[in-house]
Amino acid sequence: RVENALDPLLRFDAGWYASILRDGYRLAEPGGPSNLAFFPLYPLLAYAAKRLGLDDWTALLVVSNLFALACVLLLTRLATLVSGEGDAVYAVAVFSFFPTSLFLNSAYSEPVCLAFCLGALLALRERRLALAALLARLNHAGGLQIDDCDLAARQFLALGSADLQMLTLLGETPSDAQLDSAARNAVRTFLRAYGPPSLPATMPLAAVGG
């Protein structure tokens, strides 16, 4: 077991993750505590680290701290895209030194979860930038009339999700027909706002600009 200085990083739920790593999931006696409440990804990653010769506690800490580093890198990229490099430095500083950042270095699953959340947000942001670049190209070719392509990209993505948001909030999975209808409605509304006067409102967005 890792001793002394690292003990504060190995308390509370860390023991449950260590038990999963050591013995797997176990059913408890009726009314007793159980490790079934803990999701498996973090201990699975720690198990992979353990195969490199690390003990249980060290493997958990290595995974947590690697993902904490990934969080810093992802947040830096995301904050830079949103607010610029100057604000990104402050965002990462607050993120890294806020008191609860202790859990990013502990044997907890928080850094793994947060890294995937930041990655998802960054992927959405990058997708929006790619869409904005496509709209700028179509605008340059004369297929659209847009003053702010980044704003137009955000509006198009919002239009695409508008009809589906309530369904997903209610836990329903949209059907293929509903997805197709949402896409067509988004394109139609978008073209009415940004398409040239001579462009048919029912023309697919991919066809704009030739």
C-alpha positions as CSV (number, residue, x, y, z in Angstrom):
1,R,0.0,0.0,0.0
2,V,1.2,3.5,-0.7
3,E,2.1,5.0,2.6
4,N,2.3,8.4,4.4
5,A,2.3,11.4,2.1
6,L,-0.1,9.8,-0.4
7,D,-2.5,8.5,2.2
8,P,-4.9,11.6,1.9
9,L,-5.3,10.6,-1.8
10,L,-6.5,7.1,-1.0
11,R,-9.5,7.6,1.3
12,F,-13.2,7.0,1.2
13,D,-14.3,5.7,-2.3
14,A,-10.7,4.9,-3.2
15,G,-11.1,1.8,-1.0
16,W,-14.0,0.7,-3.0
17,Y,-12.2,1.1,-6.3
18,A,-9.2,-0.8,-4.8
19,S,-11.6,-3.7,-3.8
20,I,-12.9,-3.9,-7.3
21,L,-9.4,-3.9,-8.7
22,R,-8.4,-6.6,-6.3
23,D,-11.4,-8.8,-6.0
24,G,-13.9,-7.7,-8.7
25,Y,-17.5,-6.8,-8.1
26,R,-19.1,-8.6,-5.2
27,L,-22.7,-8.9,-4.0
28,A,-23.1,-7.8,-0.4
29,E,-25.2,-9.3,2.3
30,P,-28.8,-7.9,2.4
31,G,-28.7,-4.4,3.7
32,G,-24.9,-4.3,3.6
33,P,-22.5,-2.1,1.6
34,S,-21.5,-3.1,-1.9
35,N,-19.1,-2.0,-4.6
36,L,-21.7,-2.5,-7.3
37,A,-22.5,1.2,-7.2
38,F,-19.2,2.1,-8.9
39,F,-18.9,2.2,-12.6
40,P,-16.3,-0.1,-14.2
41,L,-14.3,2.1,-16.5
42,Y,-11.9,3.6,-13.9
43,P,-11.0,0.2,-12.3
44,L,-10.6,-1.3,-15.8
45,L,-8.1,1.3,-16.7
46,A,-6.3,0.8,-13.4
47,Y,-6.2,-2.9,-14.0
48,A,-4.4,-2.2,-17.3
49,A,-1.9,-0.1,-15.4
50,K,-1.6,-2.8,-12.8
51,R,-0.5,-5.2,-15.5
52,L,2.6,-3.1,-15.9
53,G,3.8,-4.2,-12.4
54,L,2.1,-1.5,-10.3
55,D,0.3,-2.3,-7.0
56,D,-3.4,-1.6,-6.7
57,W,-3.1,1.9,-5.1
58,T,-0.4,3.1,-7.4
59,A,-2.3,1.9,-10.5
60,L,-5.3,3.9,-9.4
61,L,-3.3,7.0,-8.7
62,V,-1.4,6.8,-12.1
63,V,-4.7,6.5,-14.0
64,S,-6.3,9.5,-12.1
65,N,-3.3,11.7,-12.6
66,L,-2.9,10.9,-16.3
67,F,-6.5,11.8,-16.9
68,A,-6.1,14.9,-14.7
69,L,-3.3,15.9,-17.1
70,A,-5.6,15.1,-20.0
71,C,-8.2,17.4,-18.4
72,V,-5.8,20.3,-18.3
73,L,-4.8,19.8,-21.9
74,L,-8.4,19.5,-23.1
75,L,-9.5,22.5,-21.0
76,T,-6.6,24.6,-22.4
77,R,-7.7,23.8,-25.9
78,L,-11.4,24.4,-25.3
79,A,-10.8,27.7,-23.4
80,T,-8.5,28.9,-26.0
81,L,-11.1,28.3,-28.7
82,V,-13.8,30.0,-26.7
83,S,-12.0,33.0,-25.1
84,G,-8.4,33.1,-26.4
85,E,-5.1,32.2,-24.9
86,G,-5.1,34.8,-22.1
87,D,-8.4,33.6,-20.6
88,A,-7.3,30.0,-21.1
89,V,-4.4,30.5,-18.7
90,Y,-6.7,31.8,-16.0
91,A,-9.3,29.1,-16.6
92,V,-6.6,26.3,-16.3
93,A,-5.1,28.0,-13.2
94,V,-8.5,28.1,-11.4
95,F,-9.2,24.6,-12.5
96,S,-5.9,23.3,-11.2
97,F,-5.7,25.1,-7.9
98,F,-9.3,25.2,-6.8
99,P,-9.6,23.3,-3.4
100,T,-11.7,20.5,-4.9
101,S,-9.0,19.9,-7.5
102,L,-7.6,17.5,-4.8
103,F,-10.0,14.9,-6.2
104,L,-8.3,15.1,-9.6
105,N,-5.2,13.6,-8.0
106,S,-6.9,11.2,-5.7
107,A,-7.9,7.6,-6.4
108,Y,-11.3,8.7,-7.7
109,S,-13.0,8.4,-11.0
110,E,-13.7,12.2,-11.4
111,P,-10.8,12.9,-13.7
112,V,-11.7,10.1,-16.0
113,C,-15.3,11.3,-16.2
114,L,-14.3,15.0,-16.6
115,A,-11.8,14.2,-19.4
116,F,-14.5,12.5,-21.4
117,C,-16.9,15.5,-20.8
118,L,-14.3,18.0,-21.9
119,G,-13.5,15.8,-24.9
120,A,-17.1,15.8,-25.9
121,L,-17.5,19.5,-25.5
122,L,-14.3,20.0,-27.6
123,A,-15.6,17.7,-30.2
124,L,-18.8,19.7,-30.4
125,R,-16.8,22.9,-30.7
126,E,-14.6,21.5,-33.4
127,R,-17.6,20.3,-35.3
128,R,-19.1,23.7,-35.1
129,L,-15.9,25.3,-36.4
130,A,-15.8,22.8,-39.3
131,L,-19.4,23.7,-40.1
132,A,-18.5,27.4,-39.9
133,A,-15.7,26.8,-42.4
134,L,-18.1,25.0,-44.8
135,L,-20.6,27.8,-44.5
136,A,-17.8,30.4,-45.2
137,R,-16.8,28.5,-48.3
138,L,-20.5,28.4,-49.5
139,N,-20.8,32.0,-48.7
140,H,-17.7,32.9,-50.7
141,A,-19.1,30.9,-53.6
142,G,-22.3,32.9,-53.6
143,G,-24.5,30.1,-52.4
144,L,-25.3,31.8,-49.1
145,Q,-25.5,35.3,-47.7
146,I,-23.9,35.2,-44.3
147,D,-22.2,38.0,-42.3
148,D,-21.1,35.9,-39.4
149,C,-20.4,32.2,-40.2
150,D,-19.7,31.2,-36.6
151,L,-23.1,32.6,-35.5
152,A,-24.8,30.9,-38.5
153,A,-23.1,27.6,-37.6
154,R,-24.5,27.8,-34.0
155,Q,-27.9,28.7,-35.3
156,F,-27.9,25.7,-37.7
157,L,-26.9,23.3,-35.0
158,A,-29.6,24.7,-32.7
159,L,-32.2,24.3,-35.5
160,G,-31.2,20.7,-36.0
161,S,-31.6,19.8,-32.3
162,A,-34.7,21.9,-31.6
163,D,-37.3,19.3,-32.6
164,L,-35.4,16.5,-30.8
165,Q,-34.5,18.1,-27.5
166,M,-37.7,17.4,-25.7
167,L,-37.7,13.8,-26.9
168,T,-34.2,13.2,-25.6
169,L,-35.0,15.0,-22.3
170,L,-38.0,12.6,-21.8
171,G,-35.7,9.6,-22.4
172,E,-37.0,8.7,-25.9
173,T,-34.9,7.7,-28.8
174,P,-35.8,9.6,-32.0
175,S,-36.9,7.5,-34.9
176,D,-35.2,7.7,-38.3
177,A,-38.3,9.5,-39.6
178,Q,-38.0,12.1,-36.8
179,L,-34.3,12.6,-37.4
180,D,-35.0,13.1,-41.1
181,S,-37.8,15.5,-40.4
182,A,-35.6,17.5,-38.0
183,A,-32.8,17.7,-40.5
184,R,-35.1,18.8,-43.4
185,N,-36.8,21.4,-41.2
186,A,-33.4,22.8,-40.1
187,V,-32.2,23.1,-43.6
188,R,-35.4,24.7,-44.8
189,T,-35.4,27.3,-42.0
190,F,-31.7,28.0,-42.4
191,L,-32.0,28.6,-46.2
192,R,-34.9,30.9,-45.7
193,A,-32.7,33.0,-43.5
194,Y,-29.4,32.8,-45.3
195,G,-30.1,31.5,-48.8
196,P,-30.0,33.9,-51.8
197,P,-33.4,35.1,-53.1
198,S,-33.3,32.8,-56.1
199,L,-32.6,29.7,-54.1
200,P,-35.5,27.2,-53.6
201,A,-36.1,26.9,-49.8
202,T,-36.4,23.1,-50.2
203,M,-33.0,22.6,-51.7
204,P,-30.6,20.5,-49.5
205,L,-27.9,22.5,-47.8
206,A,-25.2,20.3,-49.3
207,A,-26.3,21.4,-52.8
208,V,-25.8,25.0,-52.1
209,G,-22.8,26.5,-53.9
210,G,-22.6,23.7,-56.5
